Amino acid sequence: MRRYDDPVEVRKGWVTGMEGPEQFLWHGRLWKVRAVLAHWVETAPWWQSSGARAVIGSDEPRSDGGTALAADLLVERELWRVEAGRGSDRGGVFDLSFDWSDGCWQLVGCED
C-alpha cells in the first residue's frame, strides 16, 4: 500500500450497514465507497511525547505535573479502510483517516 498524507473531502452516509465515508473527493476526482473493509481507532504515539519521556526519566521533569501526557493519551484518529471506485472502473482500496482534534479527513494509504 502506498502511503499518502493528502487532505480529502468526505461525505458520510450508510455503506454496508454502517455509517461511515460514502464518497470522497481526492485530487478533484469523486470516489464512491463500495464497501467498508475495516474500521479502527488509533491513539497518537504518546510514548514519544516529552511528557512520557519525563515520566520514565529520560527527559527533564515537566512543570505541568504530567497533564501534557494525559492530553497526549486523548489524541486519536479514526481510520477507515474502504473499497472505492469511479464509475465502472475496478477501483482500489483506500485508507481514510479522520482526526478528532481538528475535524479533518486525510487519505493516508492507497492500493489500486
PyMOL CGO cylinders between C-alpha atoms (Angstrom):
from pymol import cmd
from pymol.cgo import CYLINDER

trace = [
    CYLINDER, 0.00, 0.00, 0.00, 1.35, 3.41, -0.94, 0.3, 1, 1, 1, 1, 1, 1,
    CYLINDER, 1.35, 3.41, -0.94, 1.35, 5.97, 1.87, 0.3, 1, 1, 1, 1, 1, 1,
    CYLINDER, 1.35, 5.97, 1.87, -0.11, 9.45, 1.49, 0.3, 1, 1, 1, 1, 1, 1,
    CYLINDER, -0.11, 9.45, 1.49, -0.85, 12.46, 3.64, 0.3, 1, 1, 1, 1, 1, 1,
    CYLINDER, -0.85, 12.46, 3.64, -3.39, 14.16, 1.38, 0.3, 1, 1, 1, 1, 1, 1,
    CYLINDER, -3.39, 14.16, 1.38, -6.42, 16.12, 2.58, 0.3, 1, 1, 1, 1, 1, 1,
    CYLINDER, -6.42, 16.12, 2.58, -9.75, 14.84, 1.22, 0.3, 1, 1, 1, 1, 1, 1,
    CYLINDER, -9.75, 14.84, 1.22, -13.35, 15.96, 1.44, 0.3, 1, 1, 1, 1, 1, 1,
    CYLINDER, -13.35, 15.96, 1.44, -15.62, 13.20, 2.73, 0.3, 1, 1, 1, 1, 1, 1,
    CYLINDER, -15.62, 13.20, 2.73, -19.39, 12.81, 2.63, 0.3, 1, 1, 1, 1, 1, 1,
    CYLINDER, -19.39, 12.81, 2.63, -20.62, 10.39, 5.26, 0.3, 1, 1, 1, 1, 1, 1,
    CYLINDER, -20.62, 10.39, 5.26, -23.54, 8.04, 4.81, 0.3, 1, 1, 1, 1, 1, 1,
    CYLINDER, -23.54, 8.04, 4.81, -24.57, 4.39, 5.14, 0.3, 1, 1, 1, 1, 1, 1,
    CYLINDER, -24.57, 4.39, 5.14, -22.31, 1.85, 3.46, 0.3, 1, 1, 1, 1, 1, 1,
    CYLINDER, -22.31, 1.85, 3.46, -22.58, -1.92, 4.00, 0.3, 1, 1, 1, 1, 1, 1,
    CYLINDER, -22.58, -1.92, 4.00, -24.78, -1.48, 7.07, 0.3, 1, 1, 1, 1, 1, 1,
    CYLINDER, -24.78, -1.48, 7.07, -22.74, 1.11, 8.95, 0.3, 1, 1, 1, 1, 1, 1,
    CYLINDER, -22.74, 1.11, 8.95, -22.34, 4.87, 8.90, 0.3, 1, 1, 1, 1, 1, 1,
    CYLINDER, -22.34, 4.87, 8.90, -19.00, 5.99, 7.51, 0.3, 1, 1, 1, 1, 1, 1,
    CYLINDER, -19.00, 5.99, 7.51, -17.39, 7.52, 4.45, 0.3, 1, 1, 1, 1, 1, 1,
    CYLINDER, -17.39, 7.52, 4.45, -19.77, 7.22, 1.50, 0.3, 1, 1, 1, 1, 1, 1,
    CYLINDER, -19.77, 7.22, 1.50, -17.87, 9.35, -1.03, 0.3, 1, 1, 1, 1, 1, 1,
    CYLINDER, -17.87, 9.35, -1.03, -14.61, 11.27, -1.04, 0.3, 1, 1, 1, 1, 1, 1,
    CYLINDER, -14.61, 11.27, -1.04, -13.06, 13.89, -3.27, 0.3, 1, 1, 1, 1, 1, 1,
    CYLINDER, -13.06, 13.89, -3.27, -9.33, 13.38, -3.91, 0.3, 1, 1, 1, 1, 1, 1,
    CYLINDER, -9.33, 13.38, -3.91, -7.36, 15.50, -6.39, 0.3, 1, 1, 1, 1, 1, 1,
    CYLINDER, -7.36, 15.50, -6.39, -10.58, 16.76, -7.96, 0.3, 1, 1, 1, 1, 1, 1,
    CYLINDER, -10.58, 16.76, -7.96, -11.97, 13.25, -8.56, 0.3, 1, 1, 1, 1, 1, 1,
    CYLINDER, -11.97, 13.25, -8.56, -15.03, 11.84, -6.83, 0.3, 1, 1, 1, 1, 1, 1,
    CYLINDER, -15.03, 11.84, -6.83, -14.70, 8.29, -5.46, 0.3, 1, 1, 1, 1, 1, 1,
    CYLINDER, -14.70, 8.29, -5.46, -17.74, 6.27, -4.36, 0.3, 1, 1, 1, 1, 1, 1,
    CYLINDER, -17.74, 6.27, -4.36, -17.23, 3.88, -1.47, 0.3, 1, 1, 1, 1, 1, 1,
    CYLINDER, -17.23, 3.88, -1.47, -18.46, 0.42, -2.43, 0.3, 1, 1, 1, 1, 1, 1,
    CYLINDER, -18.46, 0.42, -2.43, -17.63, -1.34, 0.85, 0.3, 1, 1, 1, 1, 1, 1,
    CYLINDER, -17.63, -1.34, 0.85, -16.13, -0.66, 4.27, 0.3, 1, 1, 1, 1, 1, 1,
    CYLINDER, -16.13, -0.66, 4.27, -13.43, -3.31, 4.75, 0.3, 1, 1, 1, 1, 1, 1,
    CYLINDER, -13.43, -3.31, 4.75, -12.23, -2.27, 8.23, 0.3, 1, 1, 1, 1, 1, 1,
    CYLINDER, -12.23, -2.27, 8.23, -12.68, 0.45, 10.82, 0.3, 1, 1, 1, 1, 1, 1,
    CYLINDER, -12.68, 0.45, 10.82, -10.46, 1.15, 13.83, 0.3, 1, 1, 1, 1, 1, 1,
    CYLINDER, -10.46, 1.15, 13.83, -9.20, 3.91, 16.16, 0.3, 1, 1, 1, 1, 1, 1,
    CYLINDER, -9.20, 3.91, 16.16, -5.54, 4.76, 16.79, 0.3, 1, 1, 1, 1, 1, 1,
    CYLINDER, -5.54, 4.76, 16.79, -4.06, 6.91, 19.52, 0.3, 1, 1, 1, 1, 1, 1,
    CYLINDER, -4.06, 6.91, 19.52, -1.18, 9.28, 18.85, 0.3, 1, 1, 1, 1, 1, 1,
    CYLINDER, -1.18, 9.28, 18.85, 2.32, 7.95, 19.58, 0.3, 1, 1, 1, 1, 1, 1,
    CYLINDER, 2.32, 7.95, 19.58, 2.13, 9.16, 23.19, 0.3, 1, 1, 1, 1, 1, 1,
    CYLINDER, 2.13, 9.16, 23.19, 5.28, 7.22, 24.13, 0.3, 1, 1, 1, 1, 1, 1,
    CYLINDER, 5.28, 7.22, 24.13, 7.31, 9.69, 22.04, 0.3, 1, 1, 1, 1, 1, 1,
    CYLINDER, 7.31, 9.69, 22.04, 5.95, 12.77, 23.82, 0.3, 1, 1, 1, 1, 1, 1,
    CYLINDER, 5.95, 12.77, 23.82, 8.05, 14.84, 26.18, 0.3, 1, 1, 1, 1, 1, 1,
    CYLINDER, 8.05, 14.84, 26.18, 5.53, 14.03, 28.94, 0.3, 1, 1, 1, 1, 1, 1,
    CYLINDER, 5.53, 14.03, 28.94, 6.15, 10.29, 28.61, 0.3, 1, 1, 1, 1, 1, 1,
    CYLINDER, 6.15, 10.29, 28.61, 9.91, 10.80, 28.45, 0.3, 1, 1, 1, 1, 1, 1,
    CYLINDER, 9.91, 10.80, 28.45, 9.76, 12.88, 31.64, 0.3, 1, 1, 1, 1, 1, 1,
    CYLINDER, 9.76, 12.88, 31.64, 7.78, 10.14, 33.44, 0.3, 1, 1, 1, 1, 1, 1,
    CYLINDER, 7.78, 10.14, 33.44, 10.35, 7.45, 32.60, 0.3, 1, 1, 1, 1, 1, 1,
    CYLINDER, 10.35, 7.45, 32.60, 13.23, 9.77, 33.45, 0.3, 1, 1, 1, 1, 1, 1,
    CYLINDER, 13.23, 9.77, 33.45, 14.75, 10.26, 30.02, 0.3, 1, 1, 1, 1, 1, 1,
    CYLINDER, 14.75, 10.26, 30.02, 13.81, 13.93, 29.88, 0.3, 1, 1, 1, 1, 1, 1,
    CYLINDER, 13.81, 13.93, 29.88, 13.65, 16.88, 32.24, 0.3, 1, 1, 1, 1, 1, 1,
    CYLINDER, 13.65, 16.88, 32.24, 10.66, 16.87, 34.63, 0.3, 1, 1, 1, 1, 1, 1,
    CYLINDER, 10.66, 16.87, 34.63, 7.71, 18.88, 33.37, 0.3, 1, 1, 1, 1, 1, 1,
    CYLINDER, 7.71, 18.88, 33.37, 6.36, 21.88, 35.19, 0.3, 1, 1, 1, 1, 1, 1,
    CYLINDER, 6.36, 21.88, 35.19, 2.77, 20.95, 34.27, 0.3, 1, 1, 1, 1, 1, 1,
    CYLINDER, 2.77, 20.95, 34.27, 2.73, 17.89, 36.55, 0.3, 1, 1, 1, 1, 1, 1,
    CYLINDER, 2.73, 17.89, 36.55, 2.19, 15.46, 33.65, 0.3, 1, 1, 1, 1, 1, 1,
    CYLINDER, 2.19, 15.46, 33.65, -1.03, 16.97, 32.31, 0.3, 1, 1, 1, 1, 1, 1,
    CYLINDER, -1.03, 16.97, 32.31, 0.51, 17.08, 28.82, 0.3, 1, 1, 1, 1, 1, 1,
    CYLINDER, 0.51, 17.08, 28.82, 0.94, 13.31, 28.95, 0.3, 1, 1, 1, 1, 1, 1,
    CYLINDER, 0.94, 13.31, 28.95, -2.74, 12.90, 29.79, 0.3, 1, 1, 1, 1, 1, 1,
    CYLINDER, -2.74, 12.90, 29.79, -3.63, 15.14, 26.84, 0.3, 1, 1, 1, 1, 1, 1,
    CYLINDER, -3.63, 15.14, 26.84, -1.37, 13.05, 24.56, 0.3, 1, 1, 1, 1, 1, 1,
    CYLINDER, -1.37, 13.05, 24.56, -3.35, 9.95, 25.54, 0.3, 1, 1, 1, 1, 1, 1,
    CYLINDER, -3.35, 9.95, 25.54, -6.59, 11.56, 24.38, 0.3, 1, 1, 1, 1, 1, 1,
    CYLINDER, -6.59, 11.56, 24.38, -5.39, 12.35, 20.84, 0.3, 1, 1, 1, 1, 1, 1,
    CYLINDER, -5.39, 12.35, 20.84, -6.84, 9.81, 18.47, 0.3, 1, 1, 1, 1, 1, 1,
    CYLINDER, -6.84, 9.81, 18.47, -7.84, 9.34, 14.89, 0.3, 1, 1, 1, 1, 1, 1,
    CYLINDER, -7.84, 9.34, 14.89, -10.43, 7.11, 13.31, 0.3, 1, 1, 1, 1, 1, 1,
    CYLINDER, -10.43, 7.11, 13.31, -9.34, 5.03, 10.31, 0.3, 1, 1, 1, 1, 1, 1,
    CYLINDER, -9.34, 5.03, 10.31, -11.50, 3.52, 7.61, 0.3, 1, 1, 1, 1, 1, 1,
    CYLINDER, -11.50, 3.52, 7.61, -10.24, 1.01, 5.03, 0.3, 1, 1, 1, 1, 1, 1,
    CYLINDER, -10.24, 1.01, 5.03, -12.65, 1.19, 2.12, 0.3, 1, 1, 1, 1, 1, 1,
    CYLINDER, -12.65, 1.19, 2.12, -13.04, -0.20, -1.35, 0.3, 1, 1, 1, 1, 1, 1,
    CYLINDER, -13.04, -0.20, -1.35, -13.92, 2.66, -3.70, 0.3, 1, 1, 1, 1, 1, 1,
    CYLINDER, -13.92, 2.66, -3.70, -14.18, 3.31, -7.40, 0.3, 1, 1, 1, 1, 1, 1,
    CYLINDER, -14.18, 3.31, -7.40, -15.16, 5.84, -10.03, 0.3, 1, 1, 1, 1, 1, 1,
    CYLINDER, -15.16, 5.84, -10.03, -17.89, 4.71, -12.39, 0.3, 1, 1, 1, 1, 1, 1,
    CYLINDER, -17.89, 4.71, -12.39, -17.33, 1.23, -13.75, 0.3, 1, 1, 1, 1, 1, 1,
    CYLINDER, -17.33, 1.23, -13.75, -13.55, 1.06, -13.12, 0.3, 1, 1, 1, 1, 1, 1,
    CYLINDER, -13.55, 1.06, -13.12, -12.25, -1.68, -10.86, 0.3, 1, 1, 1, 1, 1, 1,
    CYLINDER, -12.25, -1.68, -10.86, -11.26, 0.91, -8.22, 0.3, 1, 1, 1, 1, 1, 1,
    CYLINDER, -11.26, 0.91, -8.22, -8.97, 0.24, -5.30, 0.3, 1, 1, 1, 1, 1, 1,
    CYLINDER, -8.97, 0.24, -5.30, -8.56, 0.07, -1.55, 0.3, 1, 1, 1, 1, 1, 1,
    CYLINDER, -8.56, 0.07, -1.55, -8.08, 3.32, 0.37, 0.3, 1, 1, 1, 1, 1, 1,
    CYLINDER, -8.08, 3.32, 0.37, -7.28, 4.19, 3.98, 0.3, 1, 1, 1, 1, 1, 1,
    CYLINDER, -7.28, 4.19, 3.98, -9.09, 7.32, 5.12, 0.3, 1, 1, 1, 1, 1, 1,
    CYLINDER, -9.09, 7.32, 5.12, -8.30, 8.99, 8.43, 0.3, 1, 1, 1, 1, 1, 1,
    CYLINDER, -8.30, 8.99, 8.43, -10.50, 11.32, 10.50, 0.3, 1, 1, 1, 1, 1, 1,
    CYLINDER, -10.50, 11.32, 10.50, -8.62, 13.35, 13.11, 0.3, 1, 1, 1, 1, 1, 1,
    CYLINDER, -8.62, 13.35, 13.11, -10.88, 14.20, 16.06, 0.3, 1, 1, 1, 1, 1, 1,
    CYLINDER, -10.88, 14.20, 16.06, -8.59, 17.02, 17.24, 0.3, 1, 1, 1, 1, 1, 1,
    CYLINDER, -8.59, 17.02, 17.24, -9.04, 19.15, 14.10, 0.3, 1, 1, 1, 1, 1, 1,
    CYLINDER, -9.04, 19.15, 14.10, -12.06, 17.54, 12.40, 0.3, 1, 1, 1, 1, 1, 1,
    CYLINDER, -12.06, 17.54, 12.40, -10.16, 16.90, 9.16, 0.3, 1, 1, 1, 1, 1, 1,
    CYLINDER, -10.16, 16.90, 9.16, -10.12, 13.90, 6.82, 0.3, 1, 1, 1, 1, 1, 1,
    CYLINDER, -10.12, 13.90, 6.82, -6.99, 12.64, 5.06, 0.3, 1, 1, 1, 1, 1, 1,
    CYLINDER, -6.99, 12.64, 5.06, -6.15, 9.91, 2.62, 0.3, 1, 1, 1, 1, 1, 1,
    CYLINDER, -6.15, 9.91, 2.62, -3.28, 8.03, 4.28, 0.3, 1, 1, 1, 1, 1, 1,
    CYLINDER, -3.28, 8.03, 4.28, -2.98, 4.97, 2.04, 0.3, 1, 1, 1, 1, 1, 1,
    CYLINDER, -2.98, 4.97, 2.04, -3.98, 3.60, -1.35, 0.3, 1, 1, 1, 1, 1, 1,
    CYLINDER, -3.98, 3.60, -1.35, -3.72, 0.25, -3.11, 0.3, 1, 1, 1, 1, 1, 1,
    CYLINDER, -3.72, 0.25, -3.11, -5.06, 0.24, -6.65, 0.3, 1, 1, 1, 1, 1, 1,
]
cmd.load_cgo(trace, "trace")
